[in-house]
C-alpha cells in the first residue's frame, strides 16, 4: 500500500466528514446516512473553492482543523497504532504521541486535498445493528479513467459526542495497522522518545515542504 493511496484515503475521509459540525446540535443519524448526506455538499465545496485548488494551505488546514479533526478519536487511533507499547508510555509521552500523530495525518493529506477533483463516492448501506458501539461504513470511490473502484471503509465508535472515526481501511489495508508496523520498528530501535522525535521531525519536514504554509 503506497503512501499516496493512504493520502487519498485520508483525503476522502476529510471530504466525507468535513461538514458534520454544521448539523444541528443533537441531530443523530445512522453513520451511513450521515456519510451519504454530507458527501455531495463537501464535494461541491472542494470543487468550487478556487483558493484551495490553487494551493492555499492556510485555508485548507483551517478547514481541516475546524471541520474534520473533531470527528476523529485521536487517542484511540494513536494507542492502536503504537500497539503494546502504549501502556508503557508515560502520560506525557502519550500526549506527545497523540499530538505528533494528529499533525502527521493532517500534513500527510493536506497537499492531496488540493489535487482533489472528480472522484465519485457510493456509500453502501450499513450492516449490523446501530446498537453496537463500533460500526463500519463502506464506500466505493470511482476515479476518473479507472474502471476498478477503490474500497474505503471507515471504522467508527459511538460515544457521548456521537460517532468518531478511529481507523480507515483502504482495499483491505488498515491505516492504523500500517502505522503500527513502522512505529514498532522505530520503538524497537530508539524507544518511545525516539518515535516521538521521528514523528516531530517528519512533521517539520512536511511543513517545510509545503512552504511553511
mmCIF file of the C-alpha atoms, coordinates in Angstrom:
data_MODEL
# 
_entry.id   MODEL 
# 
loop_
_atom_site.group_PDB 
_atom_site.id 
_atom_site.type_symbol 
_atom_site.label_atom_id 
_atom_site.label_alt_id 
_atom_site.label_comp_id 
_atom_site.label_asym_id 
_atom_site.label_entity_id 
_atom_site.label_seq_id 
_atom_site.pdbx_PDB_ins_code 
_atom_site.Cartn_x 
_atom_site.Cartn_y 
_atom_site.Cartn_z 
_atom_site.occupancy 
_atom_site.B_iso_or_equiv 
_atom_site.pdbx_formal_charge 
_atom_site.auth_seq_id 
_atom_site.auth_comp_id 
_atom_site.auth_asym_id 
_atom_site.auth_atom_id 
_atom_site.pdbx_PDB_model_num 
ATOM 1   C CA . UNK A 1 1   ? 0.000   0.000  0.000   1.00 0.00 ? 1   UNK A CA 1 
ATOM 2   C CA . UNK A 1 2   ? 1.582   3.276  -1.119  1.00 0.00 ? 2   UNK A CA 1 
ATOM 3   C CA . UNK A 1 3   ? 1.731   6.445  0.915   1.00 0.00 ? 3   UNK A CA 1 
ATOM 4   C CA . UNK A 1 4   ? -0.061  8.223  -1.932  1.00 0.00 ? 4   UNK A CA 1 
ATOM 5   C CA . UNK A 1 5   ? -3.006  5.830  -1.685  1.00 0.00 ? 5   UNK A CA 1 
ATOM 6   C CA . UNK A 1 6   ? -3.239  6.401  2.068   1.00 0.00 ? 6   UNK A CA 1 
ATOM 7   C CA . UNK A 1 7   ? -3.062  10.135 1.416   1.00 0.00 ? 7   UNK A CA 1 
ATOM 8   C CA . UNK A 1 8   ? -6.027  9.827  -0.932  1.00 0.00 ? 8   UNK A CA 1 
ATOM 9   C CA . UNK A 1 9   ? -7.777  7.679  1.672   1.00 0.00 ? 9   UNK A CA 1 
ATOM 10  C CA . UNK A 1 10  ? -7.441  10.408 4.253   1.00 0.00 ? 10  UNK A CA 1 
ATOM 11  C CA . UNK A 1 11  ? -8.417  12.964 1.685   1.00 0.00 ? 11  UNK A CA 1 
ATOM 12  C CA . UNK A 1 12  ? -11.676 11.122 1.147   1.00 0.00 ? 12  UNK A CA 1 
ATOM 13  C CA . UNK A 1 13  ? -12.189 10.928 4.885   1.00 0.00 ? 13  UNK A CA 1 
ATOM 14  C CA . UNK A 1 14  ? -11.841 14.702 5.078   1.00 0.00 ? 14  UNK A CA 1 
ATOM 15  C CA . UNK A 1 15  ? -14.352 15.107 2.289   1.00 0.00 ? 15  UNK A CA 1 
ATOM 16  C CA . UNK A 1 16  ? -16.868 12.821 3.937   1.00 0.00 ? 16  UNK A CA 1 
ATOM 17  C CA . UNK A 1 17  ? -16.785 14.279 7.410   1.00 0.00 ? 17  UNK A CA 1 
ATOM 18  C CA . UNK A 1 18  ? -15.872 17.933 6.934   1.00 0.00 ? 18  UNK A CA 1 
ATOM 19  C CA . UNK A 1 19  ? -19.358 19.479 7.343   1.00 0.00 ? 19  UNK A CA 1 
ATOM 20  C CA . UNK A 1 20  ? -20.712 17.323 10.152  1.00 0.00 ? 20  UNK A CA 1 
ATOM 21  C CA . UNK A 1 21  ? -20.178 20.121 12.673  1.00 0.00 ? 21  UNK A CA 1 
ATOM 22  C CA . UNK A 1 22  ? -22.657 22.253 10.717  1.00 0.00 ? 22  UNK A CA 1 
ATOM 23  C CA . UNK A 1 23  ? -25.557 19.959 11.569  1.00 0.00 ? 23  UNK A CA 1 
ATOM 24  C CA . UNK A 1 24  ? -27.921 20.942 14.339  1.00 0.00 ? 24  UNK A CA 1 
ATOM 25  C CA . UNK A 1 25  ? -26.794 20.048 17.818  1.00 0.00 ? 25  UNK A CA 1 
ATOM 26  C CA . UNK A 1 26  ? -28.412 16.853 18.962  1.00 0.00 ? 26  UNK A CA 1 
ATOM 27  C CA . UNK A 1 27  ? -29.218 15.622 15.457  1.00 0.00 ? 27  UNK A CA 1 
ATOM 28  C CA . UNK A 1 28  ? -28.300 11.977 15.168  1.00 0.00 ? 28  UNK A CA 1 
ATOM 29  C CA . UNK A 1 29  ? -28.213 9.910  12.015  1.00 0.00 ? 29  UNK A CA 1 
ATOM 30  C CA . UNK A 1 30  ? -27.085 6.374  11.305  1.00 0.00 ? 30  UNK A CA 1 
ATOM 31  C CA . UNK A 1 31  ? -23.438 6.594  10.210  1.00 0.00 ? 31  UNK A CA 1 
ATOM 32  C CA . UNK A 1 32  ? -24.100 5.549  6.621   1.00 0.00 ? 32  UNK A CA 1 
ATOM 33  C CA . UNK A 1 33  ? -26.857 8.121  6.213   1.00 0.00 ? 33  UNK A CA 1 
ATOM 34  C CA . UNK A 1 34  ? -24.633 10.746 7.759   1.00 0.00 ? 34  UNK A CA 1 
ATOM 35  C CA . UNK A 1 35  ? -21.853 9.962  5.297   1.00 0.00 ? 35  UNK A CA 1 
ATOM 36  C CA . UNK A 1 36  ? -24.281 9.986  2.399   1.00 0.00 ? 36  UNK A CA 1 
ATOM 37  C CA . UNK A 1 37  ? -25.807 13.300 3.435   1.00 0.00 ? 37  UNK A CA 1 
ATOM 38  C CA . UNK A 1 38  ? -22.564 15.226 3.732   1.00 0.00 ? 38  UNK A CA 1 
ATOM 39  C CA . UNK A 1 39  ? -20.750 13.853 0.682   1.00 0.00 ? 39  UNK A CA 1 
ATOM 40  C CA . UNK A 1 40  ? -22.461 15.903 -2.028  1.00 0.00 ? 40  UNK A CA 1 
ATOM 41  C CA . UNK A 1 41  ? -22.117 19.135 -0.072  1.00 0.00 ? 41  UNK A CA 1 
ATOM 42  C CA . UNK A 1 42  ? -18.400 18.712 0.578   1.00 0.00 ? 42  UNK A CA 1 
ATOM 43  C CA . UNK A 1 43  ? -17.575 17.621 -2.956  1.00 0.00 ? 43  UNK A CA 1 
ATOM 44  C CA . UNK A 1 44  ? -19.298 20.752 -4.215  1.00 0.00 ? 44  UNK A CA 1 
ATOM 45  C CA . UNK A 1 45  ? -17.264 22.938 -1.853  1.00 0.00 ? 45  UNK A CA 1 
ATOM 46  C CA . UNK A 1 46  ? -13.931 21.363 -2.743  1.00 0.00 ? 46  UNK A CA 1 
ATOM 47  C CA . UNK A 1 47  ? -14.568 21.525 -6.465  1.00 0.00 ? 47  UNK A CA 1 
ATOM 48  C CA . UNK A 1 48  ? -15.707 25.138 -6.365  1.00 0.00 ? 48  UNK A CA 1 
ATOM 49  C CA . UNK A 1 49  ? -13.120 26.564 -3.957  1.00 0.00 ? 49  UNK A CA 1 
ATOM 50  C CA . UNK A 1 50  ? -10.552 28.096 -6.276  1.00 0.00 ? 50  UNK A CA 1 
ATOM 51  C CA . UNK A 1 51  ? -8.191  29.136 -3.491  1.00 0.00 ? 51  UNK A CA 1 
ATOM 52  C CA . UNK A 1 52  ? -7.868  25.561 -2.173  1.00 0.00 ? 52  UNK A CA 1 
ATOM 53  C CA . UNK A 1 53  ? -7.357  24.231 -5.685  1.00 0.00 ? 53  UNK A CA 1 
ATOM 54  C CA . UNK A 1 54  ? -4.703  26.886 -6.229  1.00 0.00 ? 54  UNK A CA 1 
ATOM 55  C CA . UNK A 1 55  ? -2.748  25.720 -3.182  1.00 0.00 ? 55  UNK A CA 1 
ATOM 56  C CA . UNK A 1 56  ? -3.964  27.809 -0.247  1.00 0.00 ? 56  UNK A CA 1 
ATOM 57  C CA . UNK A 1 57  ? -2.596  25.622 2.578   1.00 0.00 ? 57  UNK A CA 1 
ATOM 58  C CA . UNK A 1 58  ? -3.655  28.012 5.327   1.00 0.00 ? 58  UNK A CA 1 
ATOM 59  C CA . UNK A 1 59  ? -7.279  27.851 4.239   1.00 0.00 ? 59  UNK A CA 1 
ATOM 60  C CA . UNK A 1 60  ? -7.175  24.091 3.812   1.00 0.00 ? 60  UNK A CA 1 
ATOM 61  C CA . UNK A 1 61  ? -5.570  23.470 7.199   1.00 0.00 ? 61  UNK A CA 1 
ATOM 62  C CA . UNK A 1 62  ? -8.075  25.773 8.889   1.00 0.00 ? 62  UNK A CA 1 
ATOM 63  C CA . UNK A 1 63  ? -10.900 23.837 7.247   1.00 0.00 ? 63  UNK A CA 1 
ATOM 64  C CA . UNK A 1 64  ? -9.474  20.513 8.388   1.00 0.00 ? 64  UNK A CA 1 
ATOM 65  C CA . UNK A 1 65  ? -8.866  21.739 11.925  1.00 0.00 ? 65  UNK A CA 1 
ATOM 66  C CA . UNK A 1 66  ? -12.384 23.109 12.301  1.00 0.00 ? 66  UNK A CA 1 
ATOM 67  C CA . UNK A 1 67  ? -14.479 20.557 10.460  1.00 0.00 ? 67  UNK A CA 1 
ATOM 68  C CA . UNK A 1 68  ? -12.610 17.255 10.331  1.00 0.00 ? 68  UNK A CA 1 
ATOM 69  C CA . UNK A 1 69  ? -10.463 16.786 13.411  1.00 0.00 ? 69  UNK A CA 1 
ATOM 70  C CA . UNK A 1 70  ? -13.334 16.961 15.928  1.00 0.00 ? 70  UNK A CA 1 
ATOM 71  C CA . UNK A 1 71  ? -14.658 13.752 14.377  1.00 0.00 ? 71  UNK A CA 1 
ATOM 72  C CA . UNK A 1 72  ? -11.508 11.711 14.929  1.00 0.00 ? 72  UNK A CA 1 
ATOM 73  C CA . UNK A 1 73  ? -10.738 9.813  18.117  1.00 0.00 ? 73  UNK A CA 1 
ATOM 74  C CA . UNK A 1 74  ? -7.023  10.526 18.008  1.00 0.00 ? 74  UNK A CA 1 
ATOM 75  C CA . UNK A 1 75  ? -6.333  8.967  21.392  1.00 0.00 ? 75  UNK A CA 1 
ATOM 76  C CA . UNK A 1 76  ? -7.738  5.635  20.282  1.00 0.00 ? 76  UNK A CA 1 
ATOM 77  C CA . UNK A 1 77  ? -6.107  5.874  16.849  1.00 0.00 ? 77  UNK A CA 1 
ATOM 78  C CA . UNK A 1 78  ? -2.719  6.617  18.385  1.00 0.00 ? 78  UNK A CA 1 
ATOM 79  C CA . UNK A 1 79  ? -2.977  3.912  21.029  1.00 0.00 ? 79  UNK A CA 1 
ATOM 80  C CA . UNK A 1 80  ? -3.899  1.351  18.374  1.00 0.00 ? 80  UNK A CA 1 
ATOM 81  C CA . UNK A 1 81  ? -1.051  2.494  16.124  1.00 0.00 ? 81  UNK A CA 1 
ATOM 82  C CA . UNK A 1 82  ? 1.514   2.372  18.947  1.00 0.00 ? 82  UNK A CA 1 
ATOM 83  C CA . UNK A 1 83  ? 0.174   -1.032 19.985  1.00 0.00 ? 83  UNK A CA 1 
ATOM 84  C CA . UNK A 1 84  ? 1.501   -2.875 23.024  1.00 0.00 ? 84  UNK A CA 1 
ATOM 85  C CA . UNK A 1 85  ? 3.992   -0.108 23.764  1.00 0.00 ? 85  UNK A CA 1 
ATOM 86  C CA . UNK A 1 86  ? 1.203   2.376  24.518  1.00 0.00 ? 86  UNK A CA 1 
ATOM 87  C CA . UNK A 1 87  ? 0.773   1.137  28.089  1.00 0.00 ? 87  UNK A CA 1 
ATOM 88  C CA . UNK A 1 88  ? 4.461   1.576  28.847  1.00 0.00 ? 88  UNK A CA 1 
ATOM 89  C CA . UNK A 1 89  ? 4.424   5.203  27.691  1.00 0.00 ? 89  UNK A CA 1 
ATOM 90  C CA . UNK A 1 90  ? 4.092   7.848  30.396  1.00 0.00 ? 90  UNK A CA 1 
ATOM 91  C CA . UNK A 1 91  ? 1.078   10.194 30.315  1.00 0.00 ? 91  UNK A CA 1 
ATOM 92  C CA . UNK A 1 92  ? 3.356   12.938 28.973  1.00 0.00 ? 92  UNK A CA 1 
ATOM 93  C CA . UNK A 1 93  ? 4.687   10.655 26.243  1.00 0.00 ? 93  UNK A CA 1 
ATOM 94  C CA . UNK A 1 94  ? 1.165   9.613  25.321  1.00 0.00 ? 94  UNK A CA 1 
ATOM 95  C CA . UNK A 1 95  ? 0.079   13.237 24.886  1.00 0.00 ? 95  UNK A CA 1 
ATOM 96  C CA . UNK A 1 96  ? 3.111   13.979 22.707  1.00 0.00 ? 96  UNK A CA 1 
ATOM 97  C CA . UNK A 1 97  ? 2.411   10.872 20.630  1.00 0.00 ? 97  UNK A CA 1 
ATOM 98  C CA . UNK A 1 98  ? -1.201  11.934 20.103  1.00 0.00 ? 98  UNK A CA 1 
ATOM 99  C CA . UNK A 1 99  ? -0.194  15.472 19.146  1.00 0.00 ? 99  UNK A CA 1 
ATOM 100 C CA . UNK A 1 100 ? 2.500   14.309 16.724  1.00 0.00 ? 100 UNK A CA 1 
ATOM 101 C CA . UNK A 1 101 ? 0.296   11.651 15.121  1.00 0.00 ? 101 UNK A CA 1 
ATOM 102 C CA . UNK A 1 102 ? -2.520  14.172 14.694  1.00 0.00 ? 102 UNK A CA 1 
ATOM 103 C CA . UNK A 1 103 ? -0.251  16.623 12.897  1.00 0.00 ? 103 UNK A CA 1 
ATOM 104 C CA . UNK A 1 104 ? 1.289   13.846 10.825  1.00 0.00 ? 104 UNK A CA 1 
ATOM 105 C CA . UNK A 1 105 ? -2.077  12.707 9.494   1.00 0.00 ? 105 UNK A CA 1 
ATOM 106 C CA . UNK A 1 106 ? -3.181  16.260 8.704   1.00 0.00 ? 106 UNK A CA 1 
ATOM 107 C CA . UNK A 1 107 ? 0.060   17.140 6.910   1.00 0.00 ? 107 UNK A CA 1 
ATOM 108 C CA . UNK A 1 108 ? 0.030   13.842 5.023   1.00 0.00 ? 108 UNK A CA 1 
ATOM 109 C CA . UNK A 1 109 ? -3.214  14.555 3.214   1.00 0.00 ? 109 UNK A CA 1 
ATOM 110 C CA . UNK A 1 110 ? -3.243  18.342 3.198   1.00 0.00 ? 110 UNK A CA 1 
ATOM 111 C CA . UNK A 1 111 ? -1.437  18.601 -0.109  1.00 0.00 ? 111 UNK A CA 1 
ATOM 112 C CA . UNK A 1 112 ? -3.578  15.789 -1.559  1.00 0.00 ? 112 UNK A CA 1 
ATOM 113 C CA . UNK A 1 113 ? -6.709  17.826 -0.853  1.00 0.00 ? 113 UNK A CA 1 
ATOM 114 C CA . UNK A 1 114 ? -5.559  20.417 -3.369  1.00 0.00 ? 114 UNK A CA 1 
ATOM 115 C CA . UNK A 1 115 ? -5.365  17.741 -6.070  1.00 0.00 ? 115 UNK A CA 1 
ATOM 116 C CA . UNK A 1 116 ? -8.893  16.518 -5.347  1.00 0.00 ? 116 UNK A CA 1 
ATOM 117 C CA . UNK A 1 117 ? -11.130 16.568 -8.397  1.00 0.00 ? 117 UNK A CA 1 
ATOM 118 C CA . UNK A 1 118 ? -13.672 14.155 -9.814  1.00 0.00 ? 118 UNK A CA 1 
ATOM 119 C CA . UNK A 1 119 ? -13.868 11.114 -7.575  1.00 0.00 ? 119 UNK A CA 1 
ATOM 120 C CA . UNK A 1 120 ? -17.393 9.737  -7.280  1.00 0.00 ? 120 UNK A CA 1 
ATOM 121 C CA . UNK A 1 121 ? -18.415 8.106  -3.990  1.00 0.00 ? 121 UNK A CA 1 
ATOM 122 C CA . UNK A 1 122 ? -21.020 5.428  -3.407  1.00 0.00 ? 122 UNK A CA 1 
ATOM 123 C CA . UNK A 1 123 ? -21.945 4.821  0.226   1.00 0.00 ? 123 UNK A CA 1 
ATOM 124 C CA . UNK A 1 124 ? -23.047 1.269  0.956   1.00 0.00 ? 124 UNK A CA 1 
ATOM 125 C CA . UNK A 1 125 ? -25.973 0.505  3.295   1.00 0.00 ? 125 UNK A CA 1 
ATOM 126 C CA . UNK A 1 126 ? -24.905 -0.030 6.875   1.00 0.00 ? 126 UNK A CA 1 
ATOM 127 C CA . UNK A 1 127 ? -24.632 -3.628 8.001   1.00 0.00 ? 127 UNK A CA 1 
ATOM 128 C CA . UNK A 1 128 ? -25.232 -4.714 11.554  1.00 0.00 ? 128 UNK A CA 1 
ATOM 129 C CA . UNK A 1 129 ? -27.076 -3.131 14.446  1.00 0.00 ? 129 UNK A CA 1 
ATOM 130 C CA . UNK A 1 130 ? -27.000 0.546  15.364  1.00 0.00 ? 130 UNK A CA 1 
ATOM 131 C CA . UNK A 1 131 ? -26.983 -0.550 18.983  1.00 0.00 ? 131 UNK A CA 1 
ATOM 132 C CA . UNK A 1 132 ? -23.380 -1.671 18.613  1.00 0.00 ? 132 UNK A CA 1 
ATOM 133 C CA . UNK A 1 133 ? -20.732 0.687  19.976  1.00 0.00 ? 133 UNK A CA 1 
ATOM 134 C CA . UNK A 1 134 ? -18.466 0.173  16.962  1.00 0.00 ? 134 UNK A CA 1 
ATOM 135 C CA . UNK A 1 135 ? -19.518 0.043  13.326  1.00 0.00 ? 135 UNK A CA 1 
ATOM 136 C CA . UNK A 1 136 ? -18.066 0.294  9.854   1.00 0.00 ? 136 UNK A CA 1 
ATOM 137 C CA . UNK A 1 137 ? -19.214 2.358  6.877   1.00 0.00 ? 137 UNK A CA 1 
ATOM 138 C CA . UNK A 1 138 ? -18.171 1.042  3.464   1.00 0.00 ? 138 UNK A CA 1 
ATOM 139 C CA . UNK A 1 139 ? -17.812 3.245  0.405   1.00 0.00 ? 139 UNK A CA 1 
ATOM 140 C CA . UNK A 1 140 ? -16.577 2.822  -3.143  1.00 0.00 ? 140 UNK A CA 1 
ATOM 141 C CA . UNK A 1 141 ? -14.519 5.584  -4.733  1.00 0.00 ? 141 UNK A CA 1 
ATOM 142 C CA . UNK A 1 142 ? -14.505 5.737  -8.509  1.00 0.00 ? 142 UNK A CA 1 
ATOM 143 C CA . UNK A 1 143 ? -11.711 7.785  -10.021 1.00 0.00 ? 143 UNK A CA 1 
ATOM 144 C CA . UNK A 1 144 ? -11.855 9.277  -13.494 1.00 0.00 ? 144 UNK A CA 1 
ATOM 145 C CA . UNK A 1 145 ? -10.299 6.944  -16.041 1.00 0.00 ? 145 UNK A CA 1 
ATOM 146 C CA . UNK A 1 146 ? -10.308 3.942  -13.696 1.00 0.00 ? 146 UNK A CA 1 
ATOM 147 C CA . UNK A 1 147 ? -12.727 1.045  -14.101 1.00 0.00 ? 147 UNK A CA 1 
ATOM 148 C CA . UNK A 1 148 ? -11.928 -0.520 -10.729 1.00 0.00 ? 148 UNK A CA 1 
ATOM 149 C CA . UNK A 1 149 ? -13.294 1.376  -7.712  1.00 0.00 ? 149 UNK A CA 1 
ATOM 150 C CA . UNK A 1 150 ? -11.288 1.731  -4.502  1.00 0.00 ? 150 UNK A CA 1 
ATOM 151 C CA . UNK A 1 151 ? -12.999 0.260  -1.443  1.00 0.00 ? 151 UNK A CA 1 
ATOM 152 C CA . UNK A 1 152 ? -12.765 2.585  1.554   1.00 0.00 ? 152 UNK A CA 1 
ATOM 153 C CA . UNK A 1 153 ? -14.123 1.523  4.920   1.00 0.00 ? 153 UNK A CA 1 
ATOM 154 C CA . UNK A 1 154 ? -14.414 3.736  7.973   1.00 0.00 ? 154 UNK A CA 1 
ATOM 155 C CA . UNK A 1 155 ? -14.375 2.284  11.476  1.00 0.00 ? 155 UNK A CA 1 
ATOM 156 C CA . UNK A 1 156 ? -16.363 4.435  13.876  1.00 0.00 ? 156 UNK A CA 1 
ATOM 157 C CA . UNK A 1 157 ? -17.287 4.279  17.526  1.00 0.00 ? 157 UNK A CA 1 
ATOM 158 C CA . UNK A 1 158 ? -20.265 5.889  19.200  1.00 0.00 ? 158 UNK A CA 1 
ATOM 159 C CA . UNK A 1 159 ? -19.645 7.930  22.326  1.00 0.00 ? 159 UNK A CA 1 
ATOM 160 C CA . UNK A 1 160 ? -21.291 10.702 24.272  1.00 0.00 ? 160 UNK A CA 1 
ATOM 161 C CA . UNK A 1 161 ? -20.485 13.169 21.478  1.00 0.00 ? 161 UNK A CA 1 
ATOM 162 C CA . UNK A 1 162 ? -21.625 10.991 18.614  1.00 0.00 ? 162 UNK A CA 1 
ATOM 163 C CA . UNK A 1 163 ? -19.770 8.896  16.072  1.00 0.00 ? 163 UNK A CA 1 
ATOM 164 C CA . UNK A 1 164 ? -15.999 9.277  15.716  1.00 0.00 ? 164 UNK A CA 1 
ATOM 165 C CA . UNK A 1 165 ? -13.551 7.657  13.326  1.00 0.00 ? 165 UNK A CA 1 
ATOM 166 C CA . UNK A 1 166 ? -10.718 5.552  14.732  1.00 0.00 ? 166 UNK A CA 1 
ATOM 167 C CA . UNK A 1 167 ? -9.473  3.725  11.640  1.00 0.00 ? 167 UNK A CA 1 
ATOM 168 C CA . UNK A 1 168 ? -9.650  3.790  7.851   1.00 0.00 ? 168 UNK A CA 1 
ATOM 169 C CA . UNK A 1 169 ? -9.275  0.681  5.699   1.00 0.00 ? 169 UNK A CA 1 
ATOM 170 C CA . UNK A 1 170 ? -8.196  1.058  2.067   1.00 0.00 ? 170 UNK A CA 1 
ATOM 171 C CA . UNK A 1 171 ? -8.650  -2.023 -0.111  1.00 0.00 ? 171 UNK A CA 1 
ATOM 172 C CA . UNK A 1 172 ? -8.344  -4.186 3.000   1.00 0.00 ? 172 UNK A CA 1 
ATOM 173 C CA . UNK A 1 173 ? -5.325  -2.353 4.436   1.00 0.00 ? 173 UNK A CA 1 
ATOM 174 C CA . UNK A 1 174 ? -5.787  -0.618 7.791   1.00 0.00 ? 174 UNK A CA 1 
ATOM 175 C CA . UNK A 1 175 ? -4.297  2.843  8.271   1.00 0.00 ? 175 UNK A CA 1 
ATOM 176 C CA . UNK A 1 176 ? -3.705  2.054  11.932  1.00 0.00 ? 176 UNK A CA 1 
ATOM 177 C CA . UNK A 1 177 ? -2.009  -1.273 11.223  1.00 0.00 ? 177 UNK A CA 1 
ATOM 178 C CA . UNK A 1 178 ? 0.142   0.306  8.523   1.00 0.00 ? 178 UNK A CA 1 
ATOM 179 C CA . UNK A 1 179 ? 1.474   2.840  11.017  1.00 0.00 ? 179 UNK A CA 1 
ATOM 180 C CA . UNK A 1 180 ? 1.757   0.224  13.772  1.00 0.00 ? 180 UNK A CA 1 
ATOM 181 C CA . UNK A 1 181 ? 4.297   -1.709 11.736  1.00 0.00 ? 181 UNK A CA 1 
ATOM 182 C CA . UNK A 1 182 ? 6.534   1.304  11.140  1.00 0.00 ? 182 UNK A CA 1 
ATOM 183 C CA . UNK A 1 183 ? 6.074   2.569  14.703  1.00 0.00 ? 183 UNK A CA 1 
ATOM 184 C CA . UNK A 1 184 ? 7.117   -0.814 16.111  1.00 0.00 ? 184 UNK A CA 1 
ATOM 185 C CA . UNK A 1 185 ? 10.391  -0.631 14.190  1.00 0.00 ? 185 UNK A CA 1 
ATOM 186 C CA . UNK A 1 186 ? 11.051  2.883  15.481  1.00 0.00 ? 186 UNK A CA 1 
ATOM 187 C CA . UNK A 1 187 ? 10.316  1.915  19.081  1.00 0.00 ? 187 UNK A CA 1 
ATOM 188 C CA . UNK A 1 188 ? 12.487  -1.198 18.894  1.00 0.00 ? 188 UNK A CA 1 
ATOM 189 C CA . UNK A 1 189 ? 15.392  0.865  17.618  1.00 0.00 ? 189 UNK A CA 1 
ATOM 190 C CA . UNK A 1 190 ? 15.009  4.100  19.590  1.00 0.00 ? 190 UNK A CA 1 
ATOM 191 C CA . UNK A 1 191 ? 12.279  3.685  22.209  1.00 0.00 ? 191 UNK A CA 1 
ATOM 192 C CA . UNK A 1 192 ? 9.131   5.779  22.695  1.00 0.00 ? 192 UNK A CA 1 
ATOM 193 C CA . UNK A 1 193 ? 11.081  9.043  22.802  1.00 0.00 ? 193 UNK A CA 1 
ATOM 194 C CA . UNK A 1 194 ? 12.769  8.071  19.548  1.00 0.00 ? 194 UNK A CA 1 
ATOM 195 C CA . UNK A 1 195 ? 9.404   7.531  17.873  1.00 0.00 ? 195 UNK A CA 1 
ATOM 196 C CA . UNK A 1 196 ? 8.178   10.893 19.120  1.00 0.00 ? 196 UNK A CA 1 
ATOM 197 C CA . UNK A 1 197 ? 11.322  12.616 17.853  1.00 0.00 ? 197 UNK A CA 1 
ATOM 198 C CA . UNK A 1 198 ? 10.985  10.885 14.484  1.00 0.00 ? 198 UNK A CA 1 
ATOM 199 C CA . UNK A 1 199 ? 7.357   11.940 14.033  1.00 0.00 ? 199 UNK A CA 1 
ATOM 200 C CA . UNK A 1 200 ? 8.055   15.511 15.122  1.00 0.00 ? 200 UNK A CA 1 
ATOM 201 C CA . UNK A 1 201 ? 10.973  15.710 12.685  1.00 0.00 ? 201 UNK A CA 1 
ATOM 202 C CA . UNK A 1 202 ? 8.810   14.362 9.875   1.00 0.00 ? 202 UNK A CA 1 
ATOM 203 C CA . UNK A 1 203 ? 6.113   16.919 10.682  1.00 0.00 ? 203 UNK A CA 1 
ATOM 204 C CA . UNK A 1 204 ? 8.661   19.729 10.448  1.00 0.00 ? 204 UNK A CA 1 
ATOM 205 C CA . UNK A 1 205 ? 9.900   18.340 7.142   1.00 0.00 ? 205 UNK A CA 1 
ATOM 206 C CA . UNK A 1 206 ? 6.371   18.176 5.732   1.00 0.00 ? 206 UNK A CA 1 
ATOM 207 C CA . UNK A 1 207 ? 5.673   21.710 6.917   1.00 0.00 ? 207 UNK A CA 1 
ATOM 208 C CA . UNK A 1 208 ? 8.856   22.967 5.274   1.00 0.00 ? 208 UNK A CA 1 
ATOM 209 C CA . UNK A 1 209 ? 7.977   21.093 2.086   1.00 0.00 ? 209 UNK A CA 1 
ATOM 210 C CA . UNK A 1 210 ? 4.652   22.909 1.990   1.00 0.00 ? 210 UNK A CA 1 
ATOM 211 C CA . UNK A 1 211 ? 6.408   26.225 2.305   1.00 0.00 ? 211 UNK A CA 1 
ATOM 212 C CA . UNK A 1 212 ? 5.557   26.553 5.985   1.00 0.00 ? 212 UNK A CA 1 
ATOM 213 C CA . UNK A 1 213 ? 2.034   27.484 4.980   1.00 0.00 ? 213 UNK A CA 1 
# 
